[in-house]
Amino acid sequence: MVLDLKTISVNSKPGSHTQLTYREKDYWVKEIEMYLTEENHDLESNSFVFDYEEYQRLQFTVDWVPELYEYKQENNKHTWKYSNIENIIHRKKRSYSENIKDFGKYFLGEIVPFILNYKRKHGQYFFHIDPGFGNFVVTETGYCLLEPNNWQWVTEDKFDRIIRYTTQKFIK
């Protein structure tokens, strides 16, 4: 078997998780298996709980998340099948200031304010817990897209920590 790195990516952190993303036909599949037993400062945890129904409500409300076709969980392994995203702007071919401008405009300027006003559940926000470069993408039409994985209900404190953590990752 030969891996085509244009259609597949692998990410693994020993003791943390393994992640495999690949394209099948006209959709993407992301498989993540978590090994952590408690939360750490990188916002990863084995206590991840994906709310499929809330994600579906969100995808019909906004245009900056991809359509989710299927989700399943088996023990610590989570699998998402979601729509193909066309016309993604390749961040590595852009200047640092162009990437920061889009980050500010779409993530801090549109997504964060939207989530602050979005439906809350028990005082928590429905938010992406790792909106980093790999999960935060911009298309040629200007829309910011976040992969369906890692959306869950978070406390206000964790929401604040995610914003600070993400901002630090983008602005170094």
TIDRENRO-920755 format. One record per residue (C-alpha): residue in one letter; chain; z, y, x. Coordinates in nm, 4 decimals. Layout:
! TIDRENRO-920755
+------+------+----------+----------+----------+
: code : unit :        z :        y :        x :
+------+------+----------+----------+----------+
:    A :    A :        Z :        Y :        X :
...
+------+------+----------+----------+----------+
***
This chain:
! TIDRENRO-920755
+------+------+----------+----------+----------+
: code : unit :        z :        y :        x :
+------+------+----------+----------+----------+
:    M :    A :   0.0000 :   0.0000 :   0.0000 :
:    V :    A :  -0.0888 :   0.3475 :   0.1236 :
:    L :    A :   0.1084 :   0.6468 :  -0.0015 :
:    D :    A :  -0.0974 :   0.9485 :  -0.1007 :
:    L :    A :   0.1313 :   1.2420 :  -0.0293 :
:    K :    A :  -0.0755 :   1.4651 :  -0.2588 :
:    T :    A :   0.0358 :   1.2578 :  -0.5578 :
:    I :    A :   0.3739 :   1.1203 :  -0.4485 :
:    S :    A :   0.6879 :   1.2553 :  -0.2867 :
:    V :    A :   1.0069 :   1.0882 :  -0.1764 :
:    N :    A :   1.3395 :   1.2590 :  -0.1210 :
:    S :    A :   1.6516 :   1.0748 :  -0.0161 :
:    K :    A :   1.9904 :   1.1930 :   0.1005 :
:    P :    A :   2.2080 :   0.9097 :   0.2307 :
:    G :    A :   2.5133 :   0.8675 :   0.0121 :
:    S :    A :   2.3793 :   1.1220 :  -0.2348 :
:    H :    A :   2.0600 :   1.0144 :  -0.4113 :
:    T :    A :   1.7100 :   0.8769 :  -0.3843 :
:    Q :    A :   1.4287 :   1.0537 :  -0.5581 :
:    L :    A :   1.0721 :   0.9433 :  -0.6131 :
:    T :    A :   0.8072 :   1.1594 :  -0.7825 :
:    Y :    A :   0.4566 :   1.0347 :  -0.8499 :
:    R :    A :   0.1581 :   1.0958 :  -1.0741 :
:    E :    A :   0.0345 :   0.8385 :  -1.3253 :
:    K :    A :  -0.2831 :   0.9073 :  -1.5217 :
:    D :    A :  -0.2299 :   1.2527 :  -1.6715 :
:    Y :    A :   0.1492 :   1.2825 :  -1.6356 :
:    W :    A :   0.4230 :   1.2851 :  -1.3700 :
:    V :    A :   0.7128 :   1.0450 :  -1.3270 :
:    K :    A :   1.0370 :   1.1385 :  -1.1547 :
:    E :    A :   1.2952 :   0.8734 :  -1.0735 :
:    I :    A :   1.6372 :   0.9695 :  -0.9405 :
:    E :    A :   1.9219 :   0.7371 :  -0.8585 :
:    M :    A :   2.2568 :   0.9031 :  -0.7918 :
:    Y :    A :   2.5228 :   0.7588 :  -0.5598 :
:    L :    A :   2.7802 :   1.0381 :  -0.5520 :
:    T :    A :   3.1160 :   0.9757 :  -0.7116 :
:    E :    A :   3.2250 :   1.3367 :  -0.7428 :
:    E :    A :   3.0794 :   1.6859 :  -0.7368 :
:    N :    A :   3.0221 :   1.8548 :  -0.4030 :
:    H :    A :   2.9370 :   2.2111 :  -0.2987 :
:    D :    A :   2.5613 :   2.1447 :  -0.3150 :
:    L :    A :   2.5946 :   2.1149 :  -0.6959 :
:    E :    A :   2.5023 :   1.7473 :  -0.6952 :
:    S :    A :   2.7172 :   1.4992 :  -0.8797 :
:    N :    A :   2.7107 :   1.1532 :  -1.0258 :
:    S :    A :   2.8386 :   1.2980 :  -1.3516 :
:    F :    A :   2.4900 :   1.4234 :  -1.4437 :
:    V :    A :   2.4288 :   1.3987 :  -1.8201 :
:    F :    A :   2.0796 :   1.4861 :  -1.9414 :
:    D :    A :   2.0597 :   1.6071 :  -2.3030 :
:    Y :    A :   1.7144 :   1.4860 :  -2.4122 :
:    E :    A :   1.7332 :   1.6438 :  -2.7588 :
:    E :    A :   1.8361 :   1.9841 :  -2.6244 :
:    Y :    A :   1.5567 :   1.9736 :  -2.3669 :
:    Q :    A :   1.3080 :   1.9022 :  -2.6471 :
:    R :    A :   1.4393 :   2.2031 :  -2.8426 :
:    L :    A :   1.4068 :   2.4169 :  -2.5293 :
:    Q :    A :   1.0489 :   2.3032 :  -2.4555 :
:    F :    A :   0.9413 :   2.4118 :  -2.8064 :
:    T :    A :   1.1153 :   2.7484 :  -2.7607 :
:    V :    A :   0.9783 :   2.8551 :  -2.4194 :
:    D :    A :   0.6616 :   2.8079 :  -2.2172 :
:    W :    A :   0.8283 :   2.7757 :  -1.8751 :
:    V :    A :   0.9331 :   2.4106 :  -1.8913 :
:    P :    A :   0.6925 :   2.1150 :  -1.8915 :
:    E :    A :   0.6635 :   1.8918 :  -2.1962 :
:    L :    A :   0.8795 :   1.5818 :  -2.1639 :
:    Y :    A :   0.7160 :   1.2624 :  -2.2883 :
:    E :    A :   0.9916 :   1.0132 :  -2.2157 :
:    Y :    A :   1.3377 :   0.9900 :  -2.0657 :
:    K :    A :   1.5510 :   0.6860 :  -1.9929 :
:    Q :    A :   1.8683 :   0.6087 :  -1.8054 :
:    E :    A :   1.9783 :   0.2762 :  -1.6611 :
:    N :    A :   2.3192 :   0.2976 :  -1.4902 :
:    N :    A :   2.2827 :   0.5762 :  -1.2285 :
:    K :    A :   1.9011 :   0.5754 :  -1.2408 :
:    H :    A :   1.7307 :   0.8472 :  -1.4470 :
:    T :    A :   1.3549 :   0.8454 :  -1.5189 :
:    W :    A :   1.1506 :   1.1313 :  -1.6670 :
:    K :    A :   0.7831 :   1.1252 :  -1.7672 :
:    Y :    A :   0.6484 :   1.4765 :  -1.8166 :
:    S :    A :   0.3244 :   1.6689 :  -1.8541 :
:    N :    A :   0.1041 :   1.7602 :  -1.5630 :
:    I :    A :   0.1392 :   2.1212 :  -1.4524 :
:    E :    A :  -0.1918 :   2.2879 :  -1.3693 :
:    N :    A :  -0.2668 :   2.5872 :  -1.1449 :
:    I :    A :   0.0578 :   2.5898 :  -0.9478 :
:    I :    A :   0.0658 :   2.8585 :  -0.6801 :
:    H :    A :   0.1281 :   2.7051 :  -0.3371 :
:    R :    A :   0.4357 :   2.8926 :  -0.2109 :
:    K :    A :   0.3785 :   2.7992 :   0.1542 :
:    K :    A :   0.0488 :   2.9894 :   0.1522 :
:    R :    A :   0.2129 :   3.3063 :   0.0232 :
:    S :    A :   0.4229 :   3.5669 :   0.1963 :
:    Y :    A :   0.8001 :   3.5619 :   0.1777 :
:    S :    A :   0.8014 :   3.8874 :  -0.0219 :
:    E :    A :   0.5532 :   3.7459 :  -0.2776 :
:    N :    A :   0.7772 :   3.4432 :  -0.3334 :
:    I :    A :   1.0912 :   3.6577 :  -0.3616 :
:    K :    A :   0.9146 :   3.8919 :  -0.6056 :
:    D :    A :   0.8248 :   3.6004 :  -0.8358 :
:    F :    A :   1.1726 :   3.4522 :  -0.8000 :
:    G :    A :   1.3253 :   3.7806 :  -0.9094 :
:    K :    A :   1.0753 :   3.8380 :  -1.1880 :
:    Y :    A :   1.0716 :   3.4939 :  -1.3464 :
:    F :    A :   1.3989 :   3.3281 :  -1.2556 :
:    L :    A :   1.6449 :   3.6164 :  -1.2406 :
:    G :    A :   1.4470 :   3.8468 :  -1.4712 :
:    E :    A :   1.3464 :   3.6042 :  -1.7478 :
:    I :    A :   1.5090 :   3.2594 :  -1.7287 :
:    V :    A :   1.8678 :   3.3585 :  -1.6524 :
:    P :    A :   1.8818 :   3.6304 :  -1.9250 :
:    F :    A :   1.7201 :   3.3907 :  -2.1743 :
:    I :    A :   1.9762 :   3.1174 :  -2.1002 :
:    L :    A :   2.2629 :   3.3656 :  -2.1326 :
:    N :    A :   2.1461 :   3.4304 :  -2.4901 :
:    Y :    A :   2.0423 :   3.0698 :  -2.5652 :
:    K :    A :   2.2403 :   2.8351 :  -2.7873 :
:    R :    A :   2.5792 :   2.7466 :  -2.6430 :
:    K :    A :   2.7779 :   2.4299 :  -2.6911 :
:    H :    A :   3.1560 :   2.4381 :  -2.6465 :
:    G :    A :   3.1280 :   2.7522 :  -2.4330 :
:    Q :    A :   2.8716 :   2.5936 :  -2.1992 :
:    Y :    A :   2.5140 :   2.6848 :  -2.1030 :
:    F :    A :   2.2131 :   2.4510 :  -2.1046 :
:    F :    A :   2.0694 :   2.5113 :  -1.7580 :
:    H :    A :   1.8870 :   2.3578 :  -1.4616 :
:    I :    A :   2.1500 :   2.2680 :  -1.2014 :
:    D :    A :   1.9180 :   2.2889 :  -0.8978 :
:    P :    A :   1.6493 :   2.5546 :  -0.9505 :
:    G :    A :   1.5343 :   2.5456 :  -0.5873 :
:    F :    A :   1.1873 :   2.5742 :  -0.4351 :
:    G :    A :   1.0895 :   2.2197 :  -0.5338 :
:    N :    A :   1.1909 :   2.2631 :  -0.8959 :
:    F :    A :   1.0994 :   2.6294 :  -0.9416 :
:    V :    A :   0.7244 :   2.6813 :  -0.9452 :
:    V :    A :   0.4939 :   2.9619 :  -1.0555 :
:    T :    A :   0.1457 :   2.9109 :  -1.1982 :
:    E :    A :  -0.1600 :   3.1337 :  -1.1656 :
:    T :    A :  -0.0988 :   3.2566 :  -1.5201 :
:    G :    A :   0.2457 :   3.3774 :  -1.4105 :
:    Y :    A :   0.4715 :   3.1290 :  -1.5799 :
:    C :    A :   0.7730 :   2.9915 :  -1.4019 :
:    L :    A :   0.8206 :   2.6195 :  -1.4561 :
:    L :    A :   1.1235 :   2.4053 :  -1.3877 :
:    E :    A :   1.0991 :   2.0280 :  -1.3860 :
:    P :    A :   1.2737 :   1.8517 :  -1.6747 :
:    N :    A :   1.5221 :   1.6721 :  -1.4524 :
:    N :    A :   1.8577 :   1.8366 :  -1.3789 :
:    W :    A :   1.8904 :   2.0201 :  -1.7132 :
:    Q :    A :   2.2403 :   1.9758 :  -1.8493 :
:    W :    A :   2.5302 :   2.1592 :  -2.0140 :
:    V :    A :   2.7343 :   2.3517 :  -1.7575 :
:    T :    A :   3.0465 :   2.5660 :  -1.7732 :
:    E :    A :   3.0237 :   2.9401 :  -1.7230 :
:    D :    A :   3.1808 :   2.8992 :  -1.3788 :
:    K :    A :   2.9225 :   2.6412 :  -1.2733 :
:    F :    A :   2.6442 :   2.8588 :  -1.4203 :
:    D :    A :   2.7627 :   3.1467 :  -1.1991 :
:    R :    A :   2.7810 :   2.9168 :  -0.8935 :
:    I :    A :   2.4260 :   2.7903 :  -0.9596 :
:    I :    A :   2.2918 :   3.1468 :  -0.9700 :
:    R :    A :   2.4684 :   3.2365 :  -0.6428 :
:    Y :    A :   2.3624 :   2.9070 :  -0.4780 :
:    T :    A :   1.9989 :   2.9484 :  -0.5849 :
:    T :    A :   1.9850 :   3.3124 :  -0.4789 :
:    Q :    A :   2.1204 :   3.2185 :  -0.1341 :
:    K :    A :   1.8534 :   2.9453 :  -0.1025 :
:    F :    A :   1.5753 :   3.1938 :  -0.1778 :
:    I :    A :   1.7082 :   3.4957 :   0.0068 :
:    K :    A :   1.8049 :   3.4044 :   0.3620 :
+------+------+----------+----------+----------+
***
